[in-house]
Amino acid sequence: METSQDNPTQTSSSPVVAPASRPGGFRGDRPGGAGRPGPGPRRGRYFGGRGERPRKACRFCVEHKETLDYKDVALVRNFVTERGKILPSRISGTCARHQRRVRDAVKMARIMALLPFATA
């Protein structure tokens, strides 16, 4: 007859517990609520009851201006920071089509030495 000392796989003192299916617990345990899936209420940049920020209109689409010339340094300089970086479209408000044209105009103006690549 086998005893618990003879068979080390059987232990009578601790019950067998199934491992947790997901580490971190159930989503209902989070502060968002018991029945709601996902994390708690959103608290970010544009959340909090103020609504979304209105989208900026593309200045080239509004003016129906199709060409963007790299030789127009005053216009191209508006899309470059003081450090020489090209402004992203979320800040400048340009649409994707015109942002690509701005990018090409800035790069061409840099090559022609009308704009600096960077400032020291």
Biopython code that builds the backbone (N, CA, C, O; Angstrom):
import numpy as np
from Bio.PDB.StructureBuilder import StructureBuilder

atoms = [
    (1, "MET", "N", (0.832, -1.173, 0.000)),
    (1, "MET", "CA", (0.000, 0.000, 0.000)),
    (1, "MET", "C", (0.883, 1.246, 0.000)),
    (1, "MET", "O", (1.871, 1.326, 0.730)),
    (2, "GLU", "N", (0.502, 2.226, -0.842)),
    (2, "GLU", "CA", (1.307, 3.427, -0.973)),
    (2, "GLU", "C", (0.844, 4.479, 0.021)),
    (2, "GLU", "O", (-0.350, 4.615, 0.289)),
    (3, "THR", "N", (1.771, 5.200, 0.549)),
    (3, "THR", "CA", (1.451, 6.321, 1.431)),
    (3, "THR", "C", (1.806, 7.606, 0.719)),
    (3, "THR", "O", (2.381, 7.583, -0.370)),
    (4, "SER", "N", (1.472, 8.710, 1.319)),
    (4, "SER", "CA", (1.772, 9.995, 0.702)),
    (4, "SER", "C", (3.273, 10.240, 0.649)),
    (4, "SER", "O", (3.743, 11.038, -0.162)),
    (5, "GLN", "N", (4.045, 9.546, 1.523)),
    (5, "GLN", "CA", (5.492, 9.712, 1.496)),
    (5, "GLN", "C", (6.094, 8.964, 0.314)),
    (5, "GLN", "O", (7.123, 9.380, -0.218)),
    (6, "ASP", "N", (5.466, 7.859, -0.106)),
    (6, "ASP", "CA", (5.996, 7.064, -1.198)),
    (6, "ASP", "C", (5.728, 7.725, -2.551)),
    (6, "ASP", "O", (6.574, 7.644, -3.442)),
    (7, "ASN", "N", (4.584, 8.374, -2.729)),
    (7, "ASN", "CA", (4.224, 8.999, -4.003)),
    (7, "ASN", "C", (4.263, 10.524, -3.842)),
    (7, "ASN", "O", (3.344, 11.098, -3.258)),
    (8, "PRO", "N", (5.314, 11.191, -4.350)),
    (8, "PRO", "CA", (5.438, 12.640, -4.135)),
    (8, "PRO", "C", (4.458, 13.457, -4.971)),
    (8, "PRO", "O", (4.307, 14.650, -4.705)),
    (9, "THR", "N", (3.784, 12.883, -5.966)),
    (9, "THR", "CA", (2.875, 13.676, -6.791)),
    (9, "THR", "C", (1.560, 13.970, -6.102)),
    (9, "THR", "O", (0.882, 14.930, -6.466)),
    (10, "GLN", "N", (1.177, 13.170, -5.114)),
    (10, "GLN", "CA", (-0.073, 13.382, -4.410)),
    (10, "GLN", "C", (0.204, 14.101, -3.097)),
    (10, "GLN", "O", (1.039, 13.674, -2.299)),
    (11, "THR", "N", (-0.502, 15.182, -2.894)),
    (11, "THR", "CA", (-0.413, 15.880, -1.611)),
    (11, "THR", "C", (-1.817, 16.038, -1.088)),
    (11, "THR", "O", (-2.714, 16.474, -1.811)),
    (12, "SER", "N", (-2.004, 15.698, 0.121)),
    (12, "SER", "CA", (-3.332, 15.754, 0.698)),
    (12, "SER", "C", (-3.623, 17.087, 1.360)),
    (12, "SER", "O", (-4.778, 17.371, 1.676)),
    (13, "SER", "N", (-2.593, 17.926, 1.582)),
    (13, "SER", "CA", (-2.811, 19.158, 2.321)),
    (13, "SER", "C", (-3.317, 20.304, 1.439)),
    (13, "SER", "O", (-4.056, 21.154, 1.935)),
    (14, "SER", "N", (-2.951, 20.363, 0.148)),
    (14, "SER", "CA", (-3.372, 21.492, -0.683)),
    (14, "SER", "C", (-4.267, 20.998, -1.820)),
    (14, "SER", "O", (-3.949, 20.005, -2.474)),
    (15, "PRO", "N", (-5.387, 21.688, -2.056)),
    (15, "PRO", "CA", (-6.260, 21.285, -3.154)),
    (15, "PRO", "C", (-5.656, 21.694, -4.497)),
    (15, "PRO", "O", (-4.830, 22.604, -4.570)),
    (16, "VAL", "N", (-6.076, 21.016, -5.543)),
    (16, "VAL", "CA", (-5.598, 21.325, -6.887)),
    (16, "VAL", "C", (-6.392, 22.516, -7.415)),
    (16, "VAL", "O", (-7.622, 22.484, -7.447)),
    (17, "VAL", "N", (-5.684, 23.566, -7.827)),
    (17, "VAL", "CA", (-6.315, 24.779, -8.325)),
    (17, "VAL", "C", (-5.919, 24.950, -9.784)),
    (17, "VAL", "O", (-4.741, 24.840, -10.126)),
    (18, "ALA", "N", (-6.897, 25.218, -10.648)),
    (18, "ALA", "CA", (-6.618, 25.438, -12.062)),
    (18, "ALA", "C", (-5.910, 26.772, -12.241)),
    (18, "ALA", "O", (-6.229, 27.737, -11.547)),
    (19, "PRO", "N", (-4.948, 26.842, -13.167)),
    (19, "PRO", "CA", (-4.253, 28.121, -13.375)),
    (19, "PRO", "C", (-5.196, 29.150, -13.982)),
    (19, "PRO", "O", (-6.161, 28.815, -14.669)),
    (20, "ALA", "N", (-4.890, 30.395, -13.709)),
    (20, "ALA", "CA", (-5.727, 31.487, -14.234)),
    (20, "ALA", "C", (-5.632, 31.524, -15.751)),
    (20, "ALA", "O", (-4.552, 31.355, -16.316)),
    (21, "SER", "N", (-6.766, 31.747, -16.407)),
    (21, "SER", "CA", (-6.767, 31.759, -17.860)),
    (21, "SER", "C", (-6.082, 33.010, -18.414)),
    (21, "SER", "O", (-5.423, 32.943, -19.451)),
    (22, "ARG", "N", (-6.230, 34.152, -17.734)),
    (22, "ARG", "CA", (-5.591, 35.383, -18.165)),
    (22, "ARG", "C", (-4.859, 36.016, -16.992)),
    (22, "ARG", "O", (-5.425, 36.168, -15.910)),
    (23, "PRO", "N", (-3.624, 36.379, -17.203)),
    (23, "PRO", "CA", (-2.951, 37.099, -16.125)),
    (23, "PRO", "C", (-3.503, 38.512, -16.033)),
    (23, "PRO", "O", (-3.848, 39.120, -17.046)),
    (24, "GLY", "N", (-3.582, 39.014, -14.854)),
    (24, "GLY", "CA", (-4.051, 40.384, -14.675)),
    (24, "GLY", "C", (-5.493, 40.477, -14.247)),
    (24, "GLY", "O", (-5.949, 41.557, -13.872)),
    (25, "GLY", "N", (-6.217, 39.397, -14.289)),
    (25, "GLY", "CA", (-7.584, 39.413, -13.789)),
    (25, "GLY", "C", (-8.613, 39.731, -14.847)),
    (25, "GLY", "O", (-8.287, 39.925, -16.018)),
    (26, "PHE", "N", (-9.836, 39.783, -14.429)),
    (26, "PHE", "CA", (-10.972, 40.028, -15.296)),
    (26, "PHE", "C", (-11.118, 41.524, -15.534)),
    (26, "PHE", "O", (-10.828, 42.325, -14.645)),
    (27, "ARG", "N", (-11.560, 41.900, -16.714)),
    (27, "ARG", "CA", (-11.691, 43.323, -17.022)),
    (27, "ARG", "C", (-12.734, 44.018, -16.165)),
    (27, "ARG", "O", (-12.678, 45.233, -15.977)),
    (28, "GLY", "N", (-13.667, 43.269, -15.654)),
    (28, "GLY", "CA", (-14.682, 43.872, -14.815)),
    (28, "GLY", "C", (-14.139, 44.368, -13.489)),
    (28, "GLY", "O", (-14.807, 45.125, -12.785)),
    (29, "ASP", "N", (-12.924, 43.943, -13.144)),
    (29, "ASP", "CA", (-12.312, 44.390, -11.898)),
    (29, "ASP", "C", (-11.710, 45.775, -12.019)),
    (29, "ASP", "O", (-11.325, 46.371, -11.012)),
    (30, "ARG", "N", (-11.620, 46.295, -13.222)),
    (30, "ARG", "CA", (-11.003, 47.604, -13.415)),
    (30, "ARG", "C", (-11.972, 48.716, -13.020)),
    (30, "ARG", "O", (-13.168, 48.468, -12.867)),
    (31, "PRO", "N", (-11.474, 49.916, -12.857)),
    (31, "PRO", "CA", (-12.322, 51.005, -12.382)),
    (31, "PRO", "C", (-13.438, 51.413, -13.342)),
    (31, "PRO", "O", (-14.302, 52.199, -12.954)),
    (32, "GLY", "N", (-13.455, 50.922, -14.555)),
    (32, "GLY", "CA", (-14.450, 51.342, -15.524)),
    (32, "GLY", "C", (-15.847, 50.869, -15.192)),
    (32, "GLY", "O", (-16.819, 51.514, -15.585)),
    (33, "GLY", "N", (-15.975, 49.788, -14.497)),
    (33, "GLY", "CA", (-17.285, 49.270, -14.154)),
    (33, "GLY", "C", (-17.287, 47.762, -14.207)),
    (33, "GLY", "O", (-16.405, 47.155, -14.814)),
    (34, "ALA", "N", (-18.264, 47.159, -13.582)),
    (34, "ALA", "CA", (-18.270, 45.711, -13.465)),
    (34, "ALA", "C", (-18.652, 45.039, -14.769)),
    (34, "ALA", "O", (-18.026, 44.048, -15.147)),
    (35, "GLY", "N", (-19.659, 45.543, -15.469)),
    (35, "GLY", "CA", (-20.118, 44.862, -16.654)),
    (35, "GLY", "C", (-19.543, 45.388, -17.944)),
    (35, "GLY", "O", (-19.735, 44.794, -19.005)),
    (36, "ARG", "N", (-18.827, 46.514, -17.860)),
    (36, "ARG", "CA", (-18.329, 47.154, -19.062)),
    (36, "ARG", "C", (-16.986, 46.575, -19.472)),
    (36, "ARG", "O", (-16.083, 46.508, -18.638)),
    (37, "PRO", "N", (-16.814, 46.156, -20.713)),
    (37, "PRO", "CA", (-15.494, 45.679, -21.122)),
    (37, "PRO", "C", (-14.547, 46.849, -21.337)),
    (37, "PRO", "O", (-14.977, 47.969, -21.613)),
    (38, "GLY", "N", (-13.270, 46.581, -21.210)),
    (38, "GLY", "CA", (-12.267, 47.598, -21.486)),
    (38, "GLY", "C", (-11.862, 48.355, -20.245)),
    (38, "GLY", "O", (-12.404, 48.136, -19.161)),
    (39, "PRO", "N", (-10.906, 49.249, -20.411)),
    (39, "PRO", "CA", (-10.435, 50.027, -19.263)),
    (39, "PRO", "C", (-11.472, 51.042, -18.821)),
    (39, "PRO", "O", (-12.566, 51.110, -19.381)),
    (40, "GLY", "N", (-11.132, 51.807, -17.843)),
    (40, "GLY", "CA", (-12.045, 52.779, -17.255)),
    (40, "GLY", "C", (-12.420, 53.879, -18.222)),
    (40, "GLY", "O", (-12.125, 53.780, -19.413)),
    (41, "PRO", "N", (-13.061, 54.921, -17.738)),
    (41, "PRO", "CA", (-13.476, 56.016, -18.614)),
    (41, "PRO", "C", (-12.255, 56.695, -19.229)),
    (41, "PRO", "O", (-11.197, 56.777, -18.605)),
    (42, "ARG", "N", (-12.412, 57.172, -20.439)),
    (42, "ARG", "CA", (-11.288, 57.772, -21.137)),
    (42, "ARG", "C", (-10.962, 59.128, -20.543)),
    (42, "ARG", "O", (-11.833, 59.979, -20.364)),
    (43, "ARG", "N", (-9.719, 59.301, -20.251)),
    (43, "ARG", "CA", (-9.253, 60.579, -19.744)),
    (43, "ARG", "C", (-8.008, 60.924, -20.541)),
    (43, "ARG", "O", (-6.896, 60.550, -20.168)),
    (44, "GLY", "N", (-8.198, 61.624, -21.616)),
    (44, "GLY", "CA", (-7.072, 61.930, -22.470)),
    (44, "GLY", "C", (-7.067, 63.383, -22.867)),
    (44, "GLY", "O", (-7.565, 64.256, -22.156)),
    (45, "ARG", "N", (-6.500, 63.607, -24.006)),
    (45, "ARG", "CA", (-6.289, 64.965, -24.455)),
    (45, "ARG", "C", (-7.581, 65.678, -24.818)),
    (45, "ARG", "O", (-7.773, 66.837, -24.452)),
    (46, "TYR", "N", (-8.469, 64.997, -25.534)),
    (46, "TYR", "CA", (-9.677, 65.652, -26.007)),
    (46, "TYR", "C", (-10.930, 65.119, -25.326)),
    (46, "TYR", "O", (-12.044, 65.401, -25.766)),
    (47, "PHE", "N", (-10.755, 64.355, -24.262)),
    (47, "PHE", "CA", (-11.910, 63.815, -23.570)),
    (47, "PHE", "C", (-12.147, 64.619, -22.302)),
    (47, "PHE", "O", (-11.268, 65.345, -21.839)),
    (48, "GLY", "N", (-13.310, 64.487, -21.763)),
    (48, "GLY", "CA", (-13.607, 65.196, -20.537)),
    (48, "GLY", "C", (-14.788, 66.126, -20.698)),
    (48, "GLY", "O", (-14.960, 67.041, -19.893)),
    (49, "GLY", "N", (-15.612, 65.917, -21.720)),
    (49, "GLY", "CA", (-16.825, 66.690, -21.873)),
    (49, "GLY", "C", (-16.705, 67.919, -22.735)),
    (49, "GLY", "O", (-17.709, 68.578, -23.005)),
    (50, "ARG", "N", (-15.508, 68.249, -23.175)),
    (50, "ARG", "CA", (-15.348, 69.462, -23.972)),
    (50, "ARG", "C", (-15.593, 69.228, -25.447)),
    (50, "ARG", "O", (-15.704, 70.190, -26.207)),
    (51, "GLY", "N", (-15.681, 67.987, -25.872)),
    (51, "GLY", "CA", (-15.902, 67.701, -27.278)),
    (51, "GLY", "C", (-14.607, 67.695, -28.053)),
    (51, "GLY", "O", (-13.548, 68.021, -27.516)),
    (52, "GLU", "N", (-14.692, 67.326, -29.302)),
    (52, "GLU", "CA", (-13.504, 67.283, -30.128)),
    (52, "GLU", "C", (-13.145, 68.668, -30.643)),
    (52, "GLU", "O", (-14.000, 69.542, -30.794)),
    (53, "ARG", "N", (-11.880, 68.837, -30.903)),
    (53, "ARG", "CA", (-11.407, 70.077, -31.480)),
    (53, "ARG", "C", (-11.795, 70.090, -32.957)),
    (53, "ARG", "O", (-11.635, 69.067, -33.623)),
    (54, "PRO", "N", (-12.289, 71.184, -33.494)),
    (54, "PRO", "CA", (-12.675, 71.209, -34.906)),
    (54, "PRO", "C", (-11.457, 71.046, -35.811)),
    (54, "PRO", "O", (-10.365, 71.516, -35.493)),
    (55, "ARG", "N", (-11.659, 70.375, -36.940)),
    (55, "ARG", "CA", (-10.572, 70.139, -37.873)),
    (55, "ARG", "C", (-10.174, 71.432, -38.578)),
    (55, "ARG", "O", (-11.016, 72.267, -38.910)),
    (56, "LYS", "N", (-8.887, 71.572, -38.794)),
    (56, "LYS", "CA", (-8.408, 72.725, -39.532)),
    (56, "LYS", "C", (-8.645, 72.479, -41.017)),
    (56, "LYS", "O", (-8.545, 71.349, -41.495)),
    (57, "ALA", "N", (-8.951, 73.521, -41.717)),
    (57, "ALA", "CA", (-9.151, 73.406, -43.161)),
    (57, "ALA", "C", (-7.809, 73.589, -43.857)),
    (57, "ALA", "O", (-6.993, 74.414, -43.445)),
    (58, "CYS", "N", (-7.588, 72.824, -44.904)),
    (58, "CYS", "CA", (-6.359, 72.930, -45.682)),
    (58, "CYS", "C", (-6.366, 74.274, -46.418)),
    (58, "CYS", "O", (-7.301, 74.576, -47.160)),
    (59, "ARG", "N", (-5.337, 75.064, -46.213)),
    (59, "ARG", "CA", (-5.313, 76.401, -46.820)),
    (59, "ARG", "C", (-5.224, 76.329, -48.329)),
    (59, "ARG", "O", (-5.693, 77.241, -49.011)),
    (60, "PHE", "N", (-4.632, 75.267, -48.877)),
    (60, "PHE", "CA", (-4.529, 75.143, -50.334)),
    (60, "PHE", "C", (-5.854, 74.714, -50.939)),
    (60, "PHE", "O", (-6.209, 75.149, -52.034)),
    (61, "CYS", "N", (-6.588, 73.863, -50.234)),
    (61, "CYS", "CA", (-7.904, 73.446, -50.734)),
    (61, "CYS", "C", (-8.898, 74.604, -50.671)),
    (61, "CYS", "O", (-9.730, 74.755, -51.565)),
    (62, "VAL", "N", (-8.818, 75.419, -49.623)),
    (62, "VAL", "CA", (-9.734, 76.546, -49.460)),
    (62, "VAL", "C", (-9.501, 77.587, -50.557)),
    (62, "VAL", "O", (-10.451, 78.134, -51.115)),
    (63, "GLU", "N", (-8.220, 77.854, -50.861)),
    (63, "GLU", "CA", (-7.875, 78.857, -51.872)),
    (63, "GLU", "C", (-7.886, 78.286, -53.284)),
    (63, "GLU", "O", (-7.645, 79.025, -54.239)),
    (64, "HIS", "N", (-8.159, 76.989, -53.444)),
    (64, "HIS", "CA", (-8.151, 76.308, -54.744)),
    (64, "HIS", "C", (-6.814, 76.503, -55.444)),
    (64, "HIS", "O", (-6.748, 76.707, -56.656)),
    (65, "LYS", "N", (-5.750, 76.435, -54.648)),
    (65, "LYS", "CA", (-4.404, 76.614, -55.181)),
    (65, "LYS", "C", (-3.794, 75.225, -55.387)),
    (65, "LYS", "O", (-3.580, 74.487, -54.426)),
    (66, "GLU", "N", (-3.518, 74.878, -56.638)),
    (66, "GLU", "CA", (-3.034, 73.538, -56.944)),
    (66, "GLU", "C", (-1.514, 73.455, -56.982)),
    (66, "GLU", "O", (-0.948, 72.382, -56.771)),
    (67, "THR", "N", (-0.850, 74.570, -57.248)),
    (67, "THR", "CA", (0.604, 74.526, -57.357)),
    (67, "THR", "C", (1.238, 75.097, -56.096)),
    (67, "THR", "O", (0.745, 76.059, -55.508)),
    (68, "LEU", "N", (2.328, 74.487, -55.705)),
    (68, "LEU", "CA", (3.116, 74.960, -54.566)),
    (68, "LEU", "C", (4.556, 75.013, -55.047)),
    (68, "LEU", "O", (5.194, 73.978, -55.243)),
    (69, "ASP", "N", (5.064, 76.225, -55.237)),
    (69, "ASP", "CA", (6.373, 76.393, -55.836)),
    (69, "ASP", "C", (7.431, 76.476, -54.743)),
    (69, "ASP", "O", (7.264, 77.205, -53.766)),
    (70, "TYR", "N", (8.508, 75.737, -54.907)),
    (70, "TYR", "CA", (9.589, 75.751, -53.919)),
    (70, "TYR", "C", (10.311, 77.087, -53.897)),
    (70, "TYR", "O", (10.985, 77.402, -52.916)),
    (71, "LYS", "N", (10.183, 77.899, -54.977)),
    (71, "LYS", "CA", (10.855, 79.197, -55.029)),
    (71, "LYS", "C", (10.129, 80.260, -54.214)),
    (71, "LYS", "O", (10.680, 81.330, -53.955)),
    (72, "ASP", "N", (8.895, 79.969, -53.809)),
    (72, "ASP", "CA", (8.140, 80.883, -52.949)),
    (72, "ASP", "C", (8.543, 80.604, -51.499)),
    (72, "ASP", "O", (7.845, 79.903, -50.766)),
    (73, "VAL", "N", (9.678, 81.167, -51.112)),
    (73, "VAL", "CA", (10.284, 80.847, -49.826)),
    (73, "VAL", "C", (9.421, 81.324, -48.662)),
    (73, "VAL", "O", (9.370, 80.670, -47.620)),
    (74, "ALA", "N", (8.752, 82.446, -48.829)),
    (74, "ALA", "CA", (7.910, 82.961, -47.742)),
    (74, "ALA", "C", (6.780, 81.989, -47.411)),
    (74, "ALA", "O", (6.434, 81.809, -46.244)),
    (75, "LEU", "N", (6.213, 81.371, -48.430)),
    (75, "LEU", "CA", (5.142, 80.406, -48.205)),
    (75, "LEU", "C", (5.686, 79.094, -47.644)),
    (75, "LEU", "O", (5.115, 78.524, -46.715)),
    (76, "VAL", "N", (6.781, 78.626, -48.207)),
    (76, "VAL", "CA", (7.349, 77.351, -47.781)),
    (76, "VAL", "C", (7.874, 77.450, -46.351)),
    (76, "VAL", "O", (7.828, 76.469, -45.608)),
    (77, "ARG", "N", (8.363, 78.602, -45.963)),
    (77, "ARG", "CA", (8.917, 78.777, -44.615)),
    (77, "ARG", "C", (7.844, 78.639, -43.526)),
    (77, "ARG", "O", (8.159, 78.333, -42.376)),
    (78, "ASN", "N", (6.573, 78.866, -43.895)),
    (78, "ASN", "CA", (5.484, 78.703, -42.923)),
    (78, "ASN", "C", (5.297, 77.252, -42.496)),
    (78, "ASN", "O", (4.673, 76.988, -41.468)),
    (79, "PHE", "N", (5.821, 76.320, -43.262)),
    (79, "PHE", "CA", (5.635, 74.900, -42.970)),
    (79, "PHE", "C", (6.881, 74.258, -42.398)),
    (79, "PHE", "O", (7.004, 73.033, -42.377)),
    (80, "VAL", "N", (7.817, 75.093, -41.930)),
    (80, "VAL", "CA", (9.063, 74.599, -41.358)),
    (80, "VAL", "C", (9.234, 75.232, -39.976)),
    (80, "VAL", "O", (8.957, 76.418, -39.800)),
    (81, "THR", "N", (9.684, 74.452, -39.007)),
    (81, "THR", "CA", (9.911, 74.986, -37.661)),
    (81, "THR", "C", (11.206, 75.787, -37.629)),
    (81, "THR", "O", (11.929, 75.860, -38.622)),
    (82, "GLU", "N", (11.488, 76.382, -36.485)),
    (82, "GLU", "CA", (12.722, 77.138, -36.318)),
    (82, "GLU", "C", (13.946, 76.238, -36.438)),
    (82, "GLU", "O", (15.010, 76.676, -36.878)),
    (83, "ARG", "N", (13.788, 74.989, -36.047)),
    (83, "ARG", "CA", (14.894, 74.030, -36.119)),
    (83, "ARG", "C", (15.079, 73.451, -37.514)),
    (83, "ARG", "O", (16.068, 72.764, -37.770)),
    (84, "GLY", "N", (14.137, 73.720, -38.425)),
    (84, "GLY", "CA", (14.254, 73.224, -39.784)),
    (84, "GLY", "C", (13.436, 71.990, -40.066)),
    (84, "GLY", "O", (13.551, 71.407, -41.144)),
    (85, "LYS", "N", (12.612, 71.579, -39.124)),
    (85, "LYS", "CA", (11.783, 70.388, -39.331)),
    (85, "LYS", "C", (10.491, 70.757, -40.056)),
    (85, "LYS", "O", (9.964, 71.856, -39.882)),
    (86, "ILE", "N", (9.992, 69.842, -40.859)),
    (86, "ILE", "CA", (8.734, 70.058, -41.568)),
    (86, "ILE", "C", (7.589, 69.845, -40.587)),
    (86, "ILE", "O", (7.548, 68.842, -39.875)),
    (87, "LEU", "N", (6.661, 70.796, -40.557)),
    (87, "LEU", "CA", (5.517, 70.677, -39.648)),
    (87, "LEU", "C", (4.615, 69.525, -40.069)),
    (87, "LEU", "O", (4.377, 69.350, -41.264)),
    (88, "PRO", "N", (4.110, 68.738, -39.134)),
    (88, "PRO", "CA", (3.163, 67.678, -39.496)),
    (88, "PRO", "C", (1.812, 68.268, -39.889)),
    (88, "PRO", "O", (1.480, 69.395, -39.525)),
    (89, "SER", "N", (1.048, 67.489, -40.633)),
    (89, "SER", "CA", (-0.229, 67.996, -41.142)),
    (89, "SER", "C", (-1.233, 68.231, -40.027)),
    (89, "SER", "O", (-2.124, 69.066, -40.182)),
    (90, "ARG", "N", (-1.122, 67.523, -38.905)),
    (90, "ARG", "CA", (-2.064, 67.743, -37.809)),
    (90, "ARG", "C", (-1.871, 69.115, -37.172)),
    (90, "ARG", "O", (-2.789, 69.641, -36.543)),
    (91, "ILE", "N", (-0.697, 69.693, -37.329)),
    (91, "ILE", "CA", (-0.432, 71.034, -36.805)),
    (91, "ILE", "C", (-0.678, 72.089, -37.881)),
    (91, "ILE", "O", (-1.305, 73.114, -37.615)),
    (92, "SER", "N", (-0.187, 71.843, -39.090)),
    (92, "SER", "CA", (-0.349, 72.838, -40.157)),
    (92, "SER", "C", (-1.757, 72.840, -40.731)),
    (92, "SER", "O", (-2.207, 73.859, -41.255)),
    (93, "GLY", "N", (-2.465, 71.710, -40.641)),
    (93, "GLY", "CA", (-3.832, 71.648, -41.128)),
    (93, "GLY", "C", (-3.963, 71.288, -42.595)),
    (93, "GLY", "O", (-5.068, 71.319, -43.136)),
    (94, "THR", "N", (-2.864, 70.949, -43.252)),
    (94, "THR", "CA", (-2.938, 70.605, -44.665)),
    (94, "THR", "C", (-3.461, 69.186, -44.838)),
    (94, "THR", "O", (-3.269, 68.327, -43.977)),
    (95, "CYS", "N", (-4.127, 68.958, -45.966)),
    (95, "CYS", "CA", (-4.617, 67.611, -46.267)),
    (95, "CYS", "C", (-3.434, 66.754, -46.718)),
    (95, "CYS", "O", (-2.327, 67.262, -46.891)),
    (96, "ALA", "N", (-3.667, 65.471, -46.904)),
    (96, "ALA", "CA", (-2.581, 64.543, -47.231)),
    (96, "ALA", "C", (-1.950, 64.871, -48.578)),
    (96, "ALA", "O", (-0.729, 64.809, -48.721)),
    (97, "ARG", "N", (-2.766, 65.219, -49.559)),
    (97, "ARG", "CA", (-2.247, 65.536, -50.886)),
    (97, "ARG", "C", (-1.328, 66.750, -50.834)),
    (97, "ARG", "O", (-0.222, 66.722, -51.373)),
    (98, "HIS", "N", (-1.787, 67.809, -50.189)),
    (98, "HIS", "CA", (-0.980, 69.022, -50.135)),
    (98, "HIS", "C", (0.185, 68.897, -49.169)),
    (98, "HIS", "O", (1.194, 69.584, -49.331)),
    (99, "GLN", "N", (0.069, 68.028, -48.159)),
    (99, "GLN", "CA", (1.201, 67.803, -47.258)),
    (99, "GLN", "C", (2.355, 67.154, -48.025)),
    (99, "GLN", "O", (3.520, 67.468, -47.777)),
    (100, "ARG", "N", (2.038, 66.263, -48.942)),
    (100, "ARG", "CA", (3.093, 65.661, -49.769)),
    (100, "ARG", "C", (3.741, 66.722, -50.659)),
    (100, "ARG", "O", (4.954, 66.695, -50.867)),
    (101, "ARG", "N", (2.949, 67.648, -51.182)),
    (101, "ARG", "CA", (3.504, 68.714, -52.019)),
    (101, "ARG", "C", (4.346, 69.686, -51.192)),
    (101, "ARG", "O", (5.367, 70.189, -51.661)),
    (102, "VAL", "N", (3.911, 69.944, -49.967)),
    (102, "VAL", "CA", (4.704, 70.789, -49.060)),
    (102, "VAL", "C", (6.039, 70.118, -48.775)),
    (102, "VAL", "O", (7.086, 70.765, -48.799)),
    (103, "ARG", "N", (5.997, 68.819, -48.506)),
    (103, "ARG", "CA", (7.222, 68.069, -48.226)),
    (103, "ARG", "C", (8.199, 68.171, -49.388)),
    (103, "ARG", "O", (9.386, 68.432, -49.196)),
    (104, "ASP", "N", (7.686, 67.962, -50.590)),
    (104, "ASP", "CA", (8.560, 68.022, -51.762)),
    (104, "ASP", "C", (9.110, 69.429, -51.981)),
    (104, "ASP", "O", (10.272, 69.587, -52.357)),
    (105, "ALA", "N", (8.284, 70.453, -51.749)),
    (105, "ALA", "CA", (8.738, 71.835, -51.928)),
    (105, "ALA", "C", (9.811, 72.200, -50.904)),
    (105, "ALA", "O", (10.781, 72.879, -51.239)),
    (106, "VAL", "N", (9.643, 71.757, -49.667)),
    (106, "VAL", "CA", (10.640, 72.044, -48.631)),
    (106, "VAL", "C", (11.951, 71.348, -48.966)),
    (106, "VAL", "O", (13.024, 71.936, -48.829)),
    (107, "LYS", "N", (11.865, 70.104, -49.402)),
    (107, "LYS", "CA", (13.089, 69.375, -49.733)),
    (107, "LYS", "C", (13.810, 70.009, -50.922)),
    (107, "LYS", "O", (15.038, 70.104, -50.928)),
    (108, "MET", "N", (13.056, 70.435, -51.915)),
    (108, "MET", "CA", (13.671, 71.069, -53.079)),
    (108, "MET", "C", (14.284, 72.416, -52.699)),
    (108, "MET", "O", (15.369, 72.758, -53.169)),
    (109, "ALA", "N", (13.594, 73.183, -51.849)),
    (109, "ALA", "CA", (14.134, 74.470, -51.397)),
    (109, "ALA", "C", (15.402, 74.268, -50.578)),
    (109, "ALA", "O", (16.306, 75.102, -50.626)),
    (110, "ARG", "N", (15.480, 73.188, -49.840)),
    (110, "ARG", "CA", (16.709, 72.888, -49.090)),
    (110, "ARG", "C", (17.854, 72.565, -50.041)),
    (110, "ARG", "O", (18.981, 73.020, -49.848)),
    (111, "ILE", "N", (17.556, 71.779, -51.068)),
    (111, "ILE", "CA", (18.598, 71.394, -52.015)),
    (111, "ILE", "C", (19.107, 72.614, -52.775)),
    (111, "ILE", "O", (20.301, 72.719, -53.054)),
    (112, "MET", "N", (18.203, 73.539, -53.112)),
    (112, "MET", "CA", (18.588, 74.751, -53.836)),
    (112, "MET", "C", (19.139, 75.833, -52.905)),
    (112, "MET", "O", (19.419, 76.947, -53.347)),
    (113, "ALA", "N", (19.293, 75.517, -51.644)),
    (113, "ALA", "CA", (19.863, 76.417, -50.622)),
    (113, "ALA", "C", (19.001, 77.640, -50.376)),
    (113, "ALA", "O", (19.513, 78.698, -50.010)),
    (114, "LEU", "N", (17.701, 77.507, -50.572)),
    (114, "LEU", "CA", (16.784, 78.590, -50.229)),
    (114, "LEU", "C", (16.337, 78.480, -48.773)),
    (114, "LEU", "O", (15.972, 79.477, -48.149)),
    (115, "LEU", "N", (16.369, 77.257, -48.239)),
    (115, "LEU", "CA", (16.076, 77.002, -46.832)),
    (115, "LEU", "C", (17.225, 76.196, -46.225)),
    (115, "LEU", "O", (17.834, 75.372, -46.908)),
    (116, "PRO", "N", (17.517, 76.428, -44.965)),
    (116, "PRO", "CA", (18.570, 75.616, -44.334)),
    (116, "PRO", "C", (18.053, 74.219, -43.995)),
    (116, "PRO", "O", (16.863, 74.024, -43.746)),
    (117, "PHE", "N", (18.969, 73.257, -43.991)),
    (117, "PHE", "CA", (18.584, 71.913, -43.574)),
    (117, "PHE", "C", (18.299, 71.886, -42.082)),
    (117, "PHE", "O", (17.338, 71.255, -41.642)),
    (118, "ALA", "N", (19.113, 72.556, -41.317)),
    (118, "ALA", "CA", (18.920, 72.648, -39.865)),
    (118, "ALA", "C", (19.626, 73.906, -39.368)),
    (118, "ALA", "O", (20.488, 74.466, -40.046)),
    (119, "THR", "N", (19.238, 74.335, -38.167)),
    (119, "THR", "CA", (19.898, 75.484, -37.566)),
    (119, "THR", "C", (20.744, 75.006, -36.404)),
    (119, "THR", "O", (20.417, 74.017, -35.748)),
    (120, "ALA", "N", (21.810, 75.700, -36.158)),
    (120, "ALA", "CA", (22.719, 75.294, -35.079)),
    (120, "ALA", "C", (22.344, 75.883, -33.762)),
    (120, "ALA", "O", (23.015, 75.633, -32.760)),
]
sb = StructureBuilder()
sb.init_structure("model")
sb.init_model(0)
sb.init_chain("A")
sb.init_seg("    ")
for serial, (resi, resn, name, xyz) in enumerate(atoms, 1):
    if name == "N":
        sb.init_residue(resn, " ", resi, " ")
    sb.init_atom(name, np.array(xyz, "f"), 0.0, 1.0, " ", f" {name:<3s}", serial, name[0])
structure = sb.get_structure()
